[in-house]
Amino acid sequence: MEKAVFEKAFIEKLNKNYPDLGKYFEFELKVFCEFNTLIFEINKCLILELNRASITLTNHLLERLLKLALINHEAGIEPIPIEQWNDTYKRPNEKYGGMNLGQTIGVCKKLGLIMDEEKKLLDKTVRNLLRNGFSHADSSEILKDIPDNTKMYMGSFTNPKEGLEEVSVDQKIIPTFQALQMEEFAKAYAKPYFDFVFKLIFKIEERLIEKLK
């Protein structure tokens, strides 16, 4: 494909989506400053309608957010002299760095860094659907509610007298159907998922500041 075709497609998507998504470039983080470039990267994916890439990166952002929330809760959020960095962060990193998502959700809830409704959404929707479906390439939960079988028809153009033969296929296990369903799911959920995590970053920041002031 020629470069001009890509440029045209990119410009069209930029003009179409920037009015809605440009707001996500305007923010100021107080604690989680390392997320600046990652948020920009995800938002650029959304603008270009790279929805599966956006969801996968948002999964990474969320998991890192919860771990950093726990690390900062223990290490503190005040400026630390560089000669104290190793001693300050060694234990919290060892303690929380290897936790899985279910564990970090539970500990963040226990410490008051996330609320009940946030925990429920993280457990039910993020862990089972968005994280497993995209980061772990397990589409079973996302596809479980679609019909098991769909009808397709086979026929012959060289021998029309044979007519059409009806064939039933299980679209939950056929890779082509899985890909199509996952693509549609990503279109529907990429933006609201990122918006939820984006707002959660600032909520957790404020909770950390309030708890540690």
MDTraj code that builds the backbone (N, CA, C; nanometers):
import mdtraj as md
import numpy as np

residues = "MET GLU LYS ALA VAL PHE GLU LYS ALA PHE ILE GLU LYS LEU ASN LYS ASN TYR PRO ASP LEU GLY LYS TYR PHE GLU PHE GLU LEU LYS VAL PHE CYS GLU PHE ASN THR LEU ILE PHE GLU ILE ASN LYS CYS LEU ILE LEU GLU LEU ASN ARG ALA SER ILE THR LEU THR ASN HIS LEU LEU GLU ARG LEU LEU LYS LEU ALA LEU ILE ASN HIS GLU ALA GLY ILE GLU PRO ILE PRO ILE GLU GLN TRP ASN ASP THR TYR LYS ARG PRO ASN GLU LYS TYR GLY GLY MET ASN LEU GLY GLN THR ILE GLY VAL CYS LYS LYS LEU GLY LEU ILE MET ASP GLU GLU LYS LYS LEU LEU ASP LYS THR VAL ARG ASN LEU LEU ARG ASN GLY PHE SER HIS ALA ASP SER SER GLU ILE LEU LYS ASP ILE PRO ASP ASN THR LYS MET TYR MET GLY SER PHE THR ASN PRO LYS GLU GLY LEU GLU GLU VAL SER VAL ASP GLN LYS ILE ILE PRO THR PHE GLN ALA LEU GLN MET GLU GLU PHE ALA LYS ALA TYR ALA LYS PRO TYR PHE ASP PHE VAL PHE LYS LEU ILE PHE LYS ILE GLU GLU ARG LEU ILE GLU LYS LEU LYS".split()
xyz = np.array([
    [0.0844, -0.1200, 0.0000],
    [0.0000, 0.0000, 0.0000],
    [0.0875, 0.1245, 0.0000],
    [0.0516, 0.2225, -0.0810],
    [0.1320, 0.3424, -0.0948],
    [0.1206, 0.4324, 0.0282],
    [0.2279, 0.5082, 0.0512],
    [0.2322, 0.5994, 0.1654],
    [0.1172, 0.6986, 0.1617],
    [0.0816, 0.7465, 0.0449],
    [-0.0253, 0.8460, 0.0332],
    [-0.1587, 0.7927, 0.0840],
    [-0.1809, 0.6634, 0.0665],
    [-0.3057, 0.6023, 0.1142],
    [-0.3096, 0.6037, 0.2666],
    [-0.1951, 0.5699, 0.3285],
    [-0.1870, 0.5742, 0.4747],
    [-0.2075, 0.7166, 0.5252],
    [-0.1419, 0.8107, 0.4629],
    [-0.1534, 0.9499, 0.5066],
    [-0.2974, 0.9984, 0.5001],
    [-0.3657, 0.9638, 0.3937],
    [-0.5049, 1.0044, 0.3773],
    [-0.5921, 0.9444, 0.4875],
    [-0.5707, 0.8146, 0.5145],
    [-0.6498, 0.7468, 0.6177],
    [-0.6216, 0.8062, 0.7552],
    [-0.4934, 0.8337, 0.7849],
    [-0.4578, 0.8903, 0.9143],
    [-0.5193, 1.0291, 0.9323],
    [-0.5112, 1.1117, 0.8302],
    [-0.5650, 1.2474, 0.8391],
    [-0.7168, 1.2442, 0.8573],
    [-0.7829, 1.1550, 0.7847],
    [-0.9285, 1.1428, 0.7980],
    [-0.9676, 1.1036, 0.9395],
    [-0.8950, 1.0074, 0.9976],
    [-0.9262, 0.9631, 1.1348],
    [-0.8927, 1.0715, 1.2366],
    [-0.7838, 1.1434, 1.2132],
    [-0.7469, 1.2526, 1.3032],
    [-0.8554, 1.3597, 1.3040],
    [-0.8993, 1.4009, 1.1878],
    [-1.0035, 1.5036, 1.1789],
    [-1.1362, 1.4558, 1.2365],
    [-1.1632, 1.3282, 1.2204],
    [-1.2891, 1.2707, 1.2688],
    [-1.2911, 1.2560, 1.4213],
    [-1.1801, 1.2110, 1.4798],
    [-1.1812, 1.1693, 1.6203],
    [-1.1186, 1.2686, 1.7177],
    [-1.0339, 1.3595, 1.6692],
    [-0.9665, 1.4511, 1.7614],
    [-1.0636, 1.5403, 1.8393],
    [-1.1701, 1.5917, 1.7788],
    [-1.2611, 1.6769, 1.8571],
    [-1.3154, 1.6085, 1.9824],
    [-1.3350, 1.4780, 1.9762],
    [-1.3870, 1.4034, 2.0913],
    [-1.2760, 1.3598, 2.1858],
    [-1.1590, 1.3243, 2.1330],
    [-1.0533, 1.2628, 2.2135],
    [-0.9405, 1.3575, 2.2508],
    [-0.9380, 1.4751, 2.1916],
    [-0.8303, 1.5697, 2.2204],
    [-0.8214, 1.6075, 2.3675],
    [-0.9326, 1.5984, 2.4391],
    [-0.9344, 1.6357, 2.5811],
    [-0.8418, 1.5488, 2.6645],
    [-0.8139, 1.4265, 2.6176],
    [-0.7273, 1.3363, 2.6944],
    [-0.5796, 1.3722, 2.6834],
    [-0.5459, 1.4716, 2.6033],
    [-0.4090, 1.5216, 2.5977],
    [-0.3864, 1.6344, 2.6975],
    [-0.4943, 1.6831, 2.7587],
    [-0.4860, 1.7970, 2.8495],
    [-0.5048, 1.7479, 2.9929],
    [-0.3951, 1.7227, 3.0612],
    [-0.4042, 1.6748, 3.1998],
    [-0.2728, 1.7041, 3.2705],
    [-0.2756, 1.6985, 3.4024],
    [-0.1546, 1.7192, 3.4829],
    [-0.1569, 1.6203, 3.5993],
    [-0.0632, 1.5288, 3.5986],
    [-0.0538, 1.4291, 3.7035],
    [0.0366, 1.4786, 3.8156],
    [-0.0004, 1.4453, 3.9383],
    [0.0764, 1.4889, 4.0548],
    [0.1647, 1.3771, 4.1113],
    [0.1176, 1.2543, 4.1008],
    [0.1901, 1.1394, 4.1570],
    [0.2384, 1.0461, 4.0469],
    [0.1500, 1.0114, 3.9548],
    [0.1801, 0.9104, 3.8533],
    [0.2316, 0.9741, 3.7240],
    [0.3373, 1.0543, 3.7354],
    [0.3879, 1.1279, 3.6191],
    [0.4421, 1.0353, 3.5106],
    [0.4798, 0.9144, 3.5462],
    [0.5334, 0.8217, 3.4455],
    [0.4286, 0.7824, 3.3417],
    [0.3020, 0.8096, 3.3696],
    [0.1957, 0.7713, 3.2762],
    [0.1738, 0.8733, 3.1645],
    [0.2436, 0.9854, 3.1687],
    [0.2221, 1.0884, 3.0668],
    [0.2339, 1.0325, 2.9255],
    [0.3459, 0.9682, 2.8947],
    [0.3683, 0.9197, 2.7582],
    [0.2768, 0.8033, 2.7247],
    [0.2446, 0.7188, 2.8235],
    [0.1580, 0.6036, 2.7980],
    [0.0151, 0.6486, 2.7656],
    [-0.0337, 0.7467, 2.8377],
    [-0.1672, 0.8007, 2.8095],
    [-0.1708, 0.8599, 2.6683],
    [-0.0666, 0.9341, 2.6313],
    [-0.0597, 0.9898, 2.4964],
    [-0.0617, 0.8774, 2.3924],
    [0.0117, 0.7708, 2.4186],
    [0.0197, 0.6598, 2.3238],
    [-0.1162, 0.5936, 2.3049],
    [-0.1862, 0.5694, 2.4147],
    [-0.3184, 0.5063, 2.4061],
    [-0.4160, 0.5964, 2.3321],
    [-0.4126, 0.7250, 2.3632],
    [-0.5065, 0.8159, 2.2986],
    [-0.4808, 0.8262, 2.1489],
    [-0.3544, 0.8198, 2.1094],
    [-0.3236, 0.8207, 1.9664],
    [-0.3778, 0.6944, 1.8994],
    [-0.3738, 0.5818, 1.9694],
    [-0.4350, 0.4593, 1.9158],
    [-0.5849, 0.4781, 1.8947],
    [-0.6508, 0.5405, 1.9909],
    [-0.7946, 0.5626, 1.9803],
    [-0.8274, 0.6560, 1.8644],
    [-0.7491, 0.7608, 1.8494],
    [-0.7730, 0.8546, 1.7404],
    [-0.7607, 0.7846, 1.6061],
    [-0.6646, 0.6932, 1.5937],
    [-0.6449, 0.6200, 1.4683],
    [-0.7314, 0.4942, 1.4600],
    [-0.8202, 0.4761, 1.5596],
    [-0.9138, 0.3635, 1.5650],
    [-0.8413, 0.2284, 1.5692],
    [-0.7273, 0.2272, 1.6387],
    [-0.6543, 0.1028, 1.6651],
    [-0.7064, 0.0490, 1.7979],
    [-0.8267, -0.0034, 1.7950],
    [-0.9000, -0.0322, 1.9184],
    [-0.8426, -0.1480, 1.9979],
    [-0.7981, -0.2532, 1.9303],
    [-0.7401, -0.3657, 2.0034],
    [-0.6075, -0.3261, 2.0674],
    [-0.5293, -0.2458, 1.9956],
    [-0.4046, -0.1955, 2.0536],
    [-0.4340, -0.1076, 2.1749],
    [-0.5377, -0.0257, 2.1636],
    [-0.5753, 0.0614, 2.2751],
    [-0.6139, -0.0191, 2.3983],
    [-0.6943, -0.1218, 2.3803],
    [-0.7370, -0.2033, 2.4949],
    [-0.6180, -0.2733, 2.5587],
    [-0.5288, -0.3279, 2.4770],
    [-0.4129, -0.3982, 2.5312],
    [-0.3238, -0.3028, 2.6104],
    [-0.3017, -0.1823, 2.5590],
    [-0.2214, -0.0832, 2.6312],
    [-0.2926, -0.0323, 2.7560],
    [-0.4249, -0.0206, 2.7486],
    [-0.5003, 0.0225, 2.8667],
    [-0.4939, -0.0843, 2.9755],
    [-0.4933, -0.2113, 2.9360],
    [-0.4719, -0.3183, 3.0334],
    [-0.3389, -0.2989, 3.1061],
    [-0.2344, -0.2701, 3.0301],
    [-0.1023, -0.2462, 3.0893],
    [-0.1059, -0.1256, 3.1827],
    [-0.1697, -0.0188, 3.1375],
    [-0.1806, 0.1025, 3.2195],
    [-0.2495, 0.0730, 3.3512],
    [-0.3590, -0.0012, 3.3469],
    [-0.4329, -0.0316, 3.4687],
    [-0.3507, -0.1164, 3.5652],
    [-0.2880, -0.2218, 3.5150],
    [-0.2102, -0.3092, 3.6035],
    [-0.0945, -0.2323, 3.6666],
    [-0.0303, -0.1484, 3.5871],
    [0.0793, -0.0674, 3.6405],
    [0.0273, 0.0355, 3.7404],
    [-0.0885, 0.0927, 3.7141],
    [-0.1487, 0.1903, 3.8046],
    [-0.1700, 0.1306, 3.9435],
    [-0.2294, 0.0120, 3.9496],
    [-0.2594, -0.0480, 4.0794],
    [-0.1323, -0.0849, 4.1549],
    [-0.0312, -0.1343, 4.0829],
    [0.0954, -0.1663, 4.1497],
    [0.1652, -0.0397, 4.2002],
    [0.1662, 0.0642, 4.1175],
    [0.2285, 0.1891, 4.1605],
    [0.1532, 0.2525, 4.2770],
    [0.0210, 0.2361, 4.2775],
    [-0.0574, 0.2887, 4.3892],
    [-0.0129, 0.2232, 4.5201],
    [0.0079, 0.0932, 4.5177],
    [0.0513, 0.0215, 4.6381],
    [0.1944, 0.0575, 4.6748],
    [0.2818, 0.0675, 4.5752],
    [0.4211, 0.1036, 4.6018],
    [0.4292, 0.2430, 4.6633],
    [0.3553, 0.3388, 4.6063],
    [0.3575, 0.4752, 4.6587],
    [0.2903, 0.4847, 4.7943],
    [0.1897, 0.4017, 4.8168],
    [0.1239, 0.4018, 4.9474],
    [0.2229, 0.3645, 5.0566],
    [0.3138, 0.2723, 5.0260],
    [0.4126, 0.2290, 5.1249],
    [0.5351, 0.3191, 5.1269],
    [0.5820, 0.3613, 5.0102],
    [0.7049, 0.4406, 5.0030],
    [0.6812, 0.5886, 5.0292],
    [0.5580, 0.6327, 5.0097],
    [0.5267, 0.7735, 5.0264],
    [0.5316, 0.8471, 4.8938],
    [0.4800, 0.9681, 4.8930],
    [0.4730, 1.0460, 4.7686],
    [0.5515, 1.1767, 4.7769],
    [0.6193, 1.1984, 4.8869],
    [0.7023, 1.3177, 4.9002],
    [0.8346, 1.2970, 4.8269],
    [0.8976, 1.4039, 4.7799],
    [1.0281, 1.3914, 4.7131],
    [1.1306, 1.3221, 4.8031],
    [1.2081, 1.2321, 4.7431],
    [1.3062, 1.1536, 4.8173],
    [1.4446, 1.1826, 4.7605],
    [1.5448, 1.2098, 4.8447],
    [1.6813, 1.2307, 4.7948],
    [1.7289, 1.1081, 4.7174],
    [1.8036, 1.1301, 4.6104],
    [1.8429, 1.0218, 4.5221],
    [1.9205, 0.9126, 4.5945],
    [1.9964, 0.9487, 4.6962],
    [2.0741, 0.8477, 4.7680],
    [1.9859, 0.7554, 4.8514],
    [1.8567, 0.7906, 4.8665],
    [1.7643, 0.7070, 4.9438],
    [1.6693, 0.6264, 4.8548],
    [1.6778, 0.6419, 4.7233],
    [1.5849, 0.5748, 4.6328],
    [1.5873, 0.4227, 4.6501],
    [1.7055, 0.3640, 4.6503],
    [1.7152, 0.2181, 4.6585],
    [1.6490, 0.1651, 4.7850],
    [1.6841, 0.2238, 4.8987],
    [1.6288, 0.1771, 5.0259],
    [1.4781, 0.1998, 5.0343],
    [1.4309, 0.3090, 4.9748],
    [1.2887, 0.3435, 4.9833],
    [1.2023, 0.2500, 4.8992],
    [1.2493, 0.2175, 4.7792],
    [1.1637, 0.1445, 4.6854],
    [1.1901, -0.0058, 4.6785],
    [1.2992, -0.0525, 4.7368],
    [1.3339, -0.1948, 4.7250],
    [1.2244, -0.2846, 4.7810],
    [1.1861, -0.2627, 4.9050],
    [1.0872, -0.3508, 4.9682],
    [0.9506, -0.3402, 4.9024],
    [0.8957, -0.2202, 4.8764],
    [0.7641, -0.2131, 4.8101],
    [0.7626, -0.2793, 4.6726],
    [0.8718, -0.2662, 4.5957],
    [0.8766, -0.3309, 4.4645],
    [0.8769, -0.4816, 4.4768],
    [0.9525, -0.5343, 4.5721],
    [0.9548, -0.6788, 4.5946],
    [0.8195, -0.7285, 4.6427],
    [0.7523, -0.6479, 4.7209],
    [0.6246, -0.6872, 4.7813],
    [0.5103, -0.6852, 4.6808],
    [0.5061, -0.5833, 4.5956],
    [0.3906, -0.5645, 4.5077],
    [0.4190, -0.5885, 4.3590],
    [0.5455, -0.5841, 4.3195],
    [0.5779, -0.5912, 4.1776],
    [0.5345, -0.7194, 4.1087],
    [0.5345, -0.8312, 4.1817],
    [0.4985, -0.9598, 4.1220],
    [0.3540, -1.0004, 4.1411],
    [0.2729, -0.9147, 4.2003],
    [0.1324, -0.9491, 4.2237],
    [0.0549, -0.9545, 4.0925],
    [-0.0446, -1.0437, 4.0866],
    [-0.1321, -1.0448, 3.9701],
    [-0.2450, -0.9439, 3.9893],
    [-0.3259, -0.9268, 3.8858],
    [-0.4284, -0.8229, 3.8897],
    [-0.5299, -0.8462, 4.0008],
    [-0.5713, -0.9701, 4.0202],
    [-0.6678, -0.9989, 4.1257],
    [-0.6154, -0.9598, 4.2628],
    [-0.4874, -0.9840, 4.2854],
    [-0.4274, -0.9498, 4.4145],
    [-0.4183, -0.7987, 4.4338],
    [-0.3737, -0.7273, 4.3316],
    [-0.3600, -0.5819, 4.3476],
    [-0.4951, -0.5143, 4.3640],
    [-0.5970, -0.5665, 4.2963],
    [-0.7320, -0.5115, 4.3155],
    [-0.7739, -0.5285, 4.4606],
    [-0.7530, -0.6474, 4.5157],
    [-0.7930, -0.6743, 4.6536],
    [-0.7201, -0.5876, 4.7545],
    [-0.5886, -0.5723, 4.7393],
    [-0.5117, -0.4924, 4.8343],
    [-0.5460, -0.3442, 4.8209],
    [-0.5633, -0.2961, 4.6980],
    [-0.6022, -0.1557, 4.6794],
    [-0.7369, -0.1266, 4.7445],
    [-0.8290, -0.2198, 4.7342],
    [-0.9594, -0.2024, 4.7996],
    [-0.9429, -0.2011, 4.9512],
    [-0.8635, -0.2906, 5.0032],
    [-0.8417, -0.2985, 5.1480],
    [-0.7815, -0.1701, 5.2023],
    [-0.6951, -0.1069, 5.1244],
    [-0.6283, 0.0147, 5.1691],
    [-0.7081, 0.1411, 5.1374],
    [-0.8240, 0.1255, 5.0750],
    [-0.9075, 0.2406, 5.0439],
    [-0.8627, 0.3195, 4.9227],
    [-0.7823, 0.2575, 4.8360],
    [-0.7361, 0.3256, 4.7153],
    [-0.8353, 0.3105, 4.6005],
    [-0.9195, 0.2081, 4.6051],
    [-1.0327, 0.1954, 4.5144],
    [-1.1571, 0.1676, 4.5976],
    [-1.2733, 0.2016, 4.5426],
    [-1.3993, 0.1872, 4.6134],
    [-1.4722, 0.0590, 4.5703],
    [-1.5820, 0.0284, 4.6402],
    [-1.6558, -0.0964, 4.6149],
    [-1.6974, -0.1116, 4.4691],
    [-1.7607, -0.0082, 4.4128],
    [-1.8096, -0.0178, 4.2752],
    [-1.6951, -0.0315, 4.1756],
    [-1.5854, 0.0363, 4.2045],
    [-1.4678, 0.0246, 4.1177],
    [-1.4118, -0.1170, 4.1231],
    [-1.4069, -0.1739, 4.2427],
    [-1.3565, -0.3113, 4.2568],
    [-1.4444, -0.4100, 4.1807],
    [-1.5755, -0.3935, 4.1910],
    [-1.6674, -0.4838, 4.1214],
    [-1.6458, -0.4767, 3.9704],
    [-1.6313, -0.3562, 3.9182],
    [-1.6106, -0.3396, 3.7745],
    [-1.4762, -0.3979, 3.7317],
    [-1.3739, -0.3751, 3.8117],
    [-1.2418, -0.4291, 3.7798],
    [-1.2420, -0.5809, 3.7811],
    [-1.3080, -0.6396, 3.8791],
    [-1.3120, -0.7857, 3.8895],
    [-1.3930, -0.8482, 3.7769],
    [-1.5112, -0.7953, 3.7533],
    [-1.6037, -0.8597, 3.6595],
    [-1.5718, -0.8296, 3.5139],
    [-1.5572, -0.7023, 3.4820],
    [-1.5414, -0.6629, 3.3420],
    [-1.3957, -0.6623, 3.2974],
    [-1.3099, -0.6001, 3.3751],
    [-1.1710, -0.5859, 3.3316],
    [-1.0968, -0.7182, 3.3368],
    [-1.1009, -0.7865, 3.4491],
    [-1.0243, -0.9119, 3.4612],
    [-1.0752, -1.0187, 3.3662],
    [-1.2059, -1.0405, 3.3638],
    [-1.2621, -1.1530, 3.2882],
    [-1.2741, -1.1253, 3.1391],
    [-1.3043, -1.0023, 3.1029],
    [-1.3283, -0.9725, 2.9619],
    [-1.2090, -0.9039, 2.8964],
    [-1.1783, -0.7843, 2.9414],
    [-1.0800, -0.7022, 2.8712],
    [-0.9373, -0.7543, 2.8879],
    [-0.8985, -0.7911, 3.0094],
    [-0.7625, -0.8404, 3.0302],
    [-0.7437, -0.9781, 2.9684],
    [-0.8338, -1.0729, 3.0018],
    [-0.8203, -1.2082, 2.9476],
    [-0.8435, -1.2120, 2.7972],
    [-0.9386, -1.1330, 2.7500],
    [-0.9742, -1.1362, 2.6094],
    [-0.8665, -1.0836, 2.5167],
    [-0.7913, -0.9823, 2.5623],
    [-0.6942, -0.9189, 2.4741],
    [-0.5502, -0.9456, 2.5179],
    [-0.5167, -0.9207, 2.6422],
    [-0.3793, -0.9445, 2.6851],
    [-0.3461, -1.0933, 2.6893],
    [-0.4447, -1.1771, 2.7184],
    [-0.4219, -1.3213, 2.7270],
    [-0.4790, -1.3981, 2.6080],
    [-0.5370, -1.3268, 2.5127],
    [-0.5918, -1.3882, 2.3902],
    [-0.6903, -1.5007, 2.4200],
    [-0.7700, -1.4844, 2.5268],
    [-0.8734, -1.5827, 2.5618],
    [-1.0095, -1.5165, 2.5390],
    [-1.0723, -1.5513, 2.4288],
    [-1.1972, -1.4845, 2.3905],
    [-1.3219, -1.5524, 2.4462],
    [-1.3059, -1.6565, 2.5263],
    [-1.4204, -1.7380, 2.5678],
    [-1.5257, -1.6579, 2.6439],
    [-1.4832, -1.5706, 2.7368],
    [-1.5800, -1.4946, 2.8150],
    [-1.6508, -1.3900, 2.7296],
    [-1.5778, -1.3271, 2.6404],
    [-1.6378, -1.2252, 2.5546],
    [-1.7410, -1.2862, 2.4609],
    [-1.7146, -1.4071, 2.4119],
    [-1.8012, -1.4691, 2.3118],
    [-1.9071, -1.5616, 2.3712],
    [-1.9094, -1.5776, 2.5028],
    [-1.9937, -1.6812, 2.5614],
    [-2.1431, -1.6584, 2.5387],
    [-2.1862, -1.5332, 2.5219],
    [-2.3294, -1.5052, 2.5087],
    [-2.3788, -1.4997, 2.3649],
    [-2.2884, -1.5143, 2.2693],
    [-2.3355, -1.5173, 2.1308],
    [-2.3857, -1.6573, 2.0986],
    [-2.4754, -1.6732, 2.0008],
    [-2.5286, -1.8063, 1.9675],
    [-2.4168, -1.9033, 1.9313],
    [-2.4331, -2.0289, 1.9733],
    [-2.3308, -2.1308, 1.9456],
    [-2.3125, -2.1539, 1.7963],
    [-2.4221, -2.1597, 1.7256],
    [-2.4141, -2.1988, 1.5859],
    [-2.4722, -2.0914, 1.4942],
    [-2.4155, -2.0822, 1.3774],
    [-2.4688, -1.9957, 1.2726],
    [-2.4763, -2.0755, 1.1430],
    [-2.5720, -2.0415, 1.0595],
    [-2.5920, -2.1170, 0.9360],
    [-2.5109, -2.0552, 0.8221],
    [-2.4476, -2.1423, 0.7466],
    [-2.3785, -2.1018, 0.6254],
    [-2.4232, -2.1945, 0.5130],
    [-2.4003, -2.1514, 0.3907],
    [-2.4485, -2.2302, 0.2768],
    [-2.3341, -2.2571, 0.1795],
    [-2.3299, -2.3789, 0.1346],
    [-2.2301, -2.4209, 0.0363],
    [-2.3011, -2.4530, -0.0951],
    [-2.2397, -2.4138, -0.2042],
    [-2.3002, -2.4418, -0.3337],
    [-2.1945, -2.4540, -0.4410],
    [-2.2360, -2.4885, -0.5589],
    [-2.1438, -2.5069, -0.6712],
    [-2.1847, -2.4143, -0.7848],
    [-2.0888, -2.3346, -0.8310],
    [-2.1155, -2.2491, -0.9463],
    [-2.0983, -2.3265, -1.0770],
    [-2.0258, -2.4366, -1.0713],
    [-2.0051, -2.5166, -1.1935],
    [-2.1198, -2.6127, -1.2170],
    [-2.1923, -2.6459, -1.1103],
    [-2.3048, -2.7388, -1.1254],
    [-2.4234, -2.6872, -1.0440],
    [-2.4945, -2.5871, -1.0956],
    [-2.6049, -2.5242, -1.0226],
    [-2.7138, -2.6222, -0.9810],
    [-2.7272, -2.7354, -1.0482],
    [-2.8329, -2.8304, -1.0150],
    [-2.8151, -2.8882, -0.8746],
    [-2.6947, -2.8835, -0.8252],
    [-2.6714, -2.9377, -0.6911],
    [-2.7361, -2.8511, -0.5831],
    [-2.7668, -2.7252, -0.6162],
    [-2.8313, -2.6366, -0.5196],
    [-2.7377, -2.5969, -0.4063],
    [-2.7961, -2.5469, -0.2967],
    [-2.7192, -2.5013, -0.1813],
    [-2.7341, -2.5990, -0.0660],
    [-2.6250, -2.6219, 0.0022],
    [-2.6257, -2.7109, 0.1182],
    [-2.6067, -2.6272, 0.2448],
    [-2.6977, -2.6451, 0.3392],
    [-2.6894, -2.5704, 0.4643],
    [-2.5905, -2.6382, 0.5589],
    [-2.4997, -2.5569, 0.6164],
    [-2.3989, -2.6073, 0.7093],
    [-2.4060, -2.5243, 0.8377],
    [-2.4020, -2.5907, 0.9522],
    [-2.4035, -2.5229, 1.0810],
    [-2.2615, -2.5204, 1.1379],
    [-2.2132, -2.4015, 1.1737],
    [-2.0786, -2.3895, 1.2297],
    [-2.0859, -2.3199, 1.3660],
    [-1.9977, -2.3599, 1.4546],
    [-1.9894, -2.3013, 1.5880],
    [-1.8975, -2.1804, 1.5816],
    [-1.9558, -2.0603, 1.5802],
    [-1.8765, -1.9394, 1.5603],
    [-1.7893, -1.9046, 1.6806],
    [-1.8127, -1.9719, 1.7951],
    [-1.7299, -1.9444, 1.9120],
    [-1.5919, -2.0081, 1.9003],
    [-1.5783, -2.1095, 1.8168],
    [-1.4504, -2.1800, 1.8094],
    [-1.3813, -2.1650, 1.6742],
    [-1.4452, -2.0989, 1.5805],
    [-1.3853, -2.0794, 1.4483],
    [-1.3009, -1.9510, 1.4522],
    [-1.1700, -1.9588, 1.4277],
    [-1.0834, -1.8412, 1.4410],
    [-1.1322, -1.7185, 1.3647],
    [-1.1829, -1.7368, 1.2431],
    [-1.2287, -1.6217, 1.1649],
    [-1.3437, -1.5502, 1.2342],
    [-1.4408, -1.6267, 1.2852],
    [-1.5540, -1.5667, 1.3557],
    [-1.5081, -1.5029, 1.4868],
    [-1.4159, -1.5691, 1.5566],
    [-1.3626, -1.5121, 1.6802],
    [-1.3015, -1.3742, 1.6541],
    [-1.2226, -1.3650, 1.5470],
    [-1.1562, -1.2393, 1.5147],
    [-1.2569, -1.1284, 1.4850],
    [-1.3608, -1.1617, 1.4098],
    [-1.4624, -1.0622, 1.3765],
    [-1.5359, -1.0137, 1.5011],
    [-1.5714, -1.1070, 1.5890],
    [-1.6426, -1.0706, 1.7111],
    [-1.5542, -0.9870, 1.8036],
    [-1.4262, -1.0231, 1.8134],
    [-1.3350, -0.9484, 1.8986],
    [-1.3126, -0.8068, 1.8448],
    [-1.3091, -0.7944, 1.7140],
    [-1.2937, -0.6626, 1.6532],
    [-1.4129, -0.5734, 1.6863],
    [-1.5338, -0.6289, 1.6763],
    [-1.6536, -0.5514, 1.7079],
    [-1.6586, -0.5158, 1.8564],
    [-1.6176, -0.6093, 1.9407],
    [-1.6134, -0.5837, 2.0845],
    [-1.5164, -0.4700, 2.1148],
    [-1.3999, -0.4733, 2.0502],
    [-1.2996, -0.3689, 2.0731],
    [-1.3515, -0.2321, 2.0317],
    [-1.4230, -0.2258, 1.9199],
    [-1.4805, -0.0981, 1.8758],
    [-1.5745, -0.0410, 1.9810],
    [-1.6506, -0.1281, 2.0436],
    [-1.7505, -0.0825, 2.1400],
    [-1.6898, -0.0432, 2.2744],
    [-1.5799, -0.1078, 2.3149],
    [-1.5316, -0.0922, 2.4516],
    [-1.4009, -0.0151, 2.4662],
    [-1.3257, 0.0070, 2.3593],
    [-1.1948, 0.0704, 2.3726],
    [-1.2042, 0.2089, 2.4369],
    [-1.2947, 0.2928, 2.3884],
    [-1.3061, 0.4287, 2.4412],
    [-1.3572, 0.4319, 2.5852],
    [-1.4692, 0.3676, 2.6159],
    [-1.5162, 0.3750, 2.7549],
    [-1.4207, 0.3108, 2.8545],
    [-1.3483, 0.2072, 2.8127],
    [-1.2511, 0.1440, 2.9021],
    [-1.1383, 0.2410, 2.9340],
    [-1.0829, 0.3044, 2.8314],
    [-0.9758, 0.4018, 2.8552],
    [-1.0256, 0.5173, 2.9409],
    [-1.1459, 0.5651, 2.9149],
    [-1.2014, 0.6761, 2.9932],
    [-1.2122, 0.6384, 3.1408],
    [-1.2553, 0.5143, 3.1674],
    [-1.2657, 0.4669, 3.3058],
    [-1.1291, 0.4656, 3.3736],
    [-1.0286, 0.4090, 3.3079],
    [-0.8952, 0.4005, 3.3680],
    [-0.8328, 0.5393, 3.3805],
    [-0.8509, 0.6234, 3.2803],
    [-0.7999, 0.7605, 3.2844],
    [-0.8524, 0.8336, 3.4079],
    [-0.9808, 0.8251, 3.4323],
    [-1.0400, 0.8921, 3.5482],
    [-0.9974, 0.8261, 3.6790],
    [-0.9780, 0.6938, 3.6762],
    [-0.9366, 0.6219, 3.7962],
    [-0.7975, 0.6665, 3.8413],
    [-0.7101, 0.6985, 3.7474],
    [-0.5765, 0.7464, 3.7830],
    [-0.5860, 0.8674, 3.8754],
    [-0.6684, 0.9624, 3.8401],
    [-0.6787, 1.0863, 3.9181],
    [-0.7505, 1.0622, 4.0507],
    [-0.8449, 0.9695, 4.0526],
    [-0.9128, 0.9366, 4.1780],
    [-0.8143, 0.8746, 4.2770],
    [-0.7326, 0.7812, 4.2282],
    [-0.6354, 0.7167, 4.3162],
    [-0.5297, 0.8173, 4.3612],
    [-0.4872, 0.9060, 4.2707],
    [-0.3936, 1.0110, 4.3105],
    [-0.4473, 1.0912, 4.4287],
    [-0.5711, 1.1364, 4.4166],
    [-0.6284, 1.2183, 4.5228],
    [-0.6422, 1.1398, 4.6529],
    [-0.6757, 1.0123, 4.6430],
    [-0.6864, 0.9292, 4.7639],
    [-0.5503, 0.9106, 4.8291],
    [-0.4462, 0.8900, 4.7481],
    [-0.3106, 0.8787, 4.8038],
    [-0.2706, 1.0092, 4.8715],
    [-0.2940, 1.1204, 4.8074],
    [-0.2568, 1.2505, 4.8636],
    [-0.3296, 1.2740, 4.9954],
    [-0.4572, 1.2400, 4.9989],
    [-0.5367, 1.2594, 5.1212],
    [-0.4879, 1.1686, 5.2340],
    [-0.4559, 1.0430, 5.2015],
    [-0.4135, 0.9474, 5.3037],
    [-0.2742, 0.9788, 5.3562],
    [-0.1871, 1.0316, 5.2713],
    [-0.0472, 1.0452, 5.3086],
    [-0.0061, 1.1883, 5.3417],
    [-0.1017, 1.2802, 5.3390],
    [-0.0644, 1.4200, 5.3651],
    [-0.0261, 1.4389, 5.5133],
])
top = md.Topology()
chain = top.add_chain()
for i, resn in enumerate(residues, 1):
    res = top.add_residue(resn, chain, resSeq=i)
    for name in ("N", "CA", "C"):
        top.add_atom(name, md.element.get_by_symbol(name[0]), res)
traj = md.Trajectory(xyz[None], top)
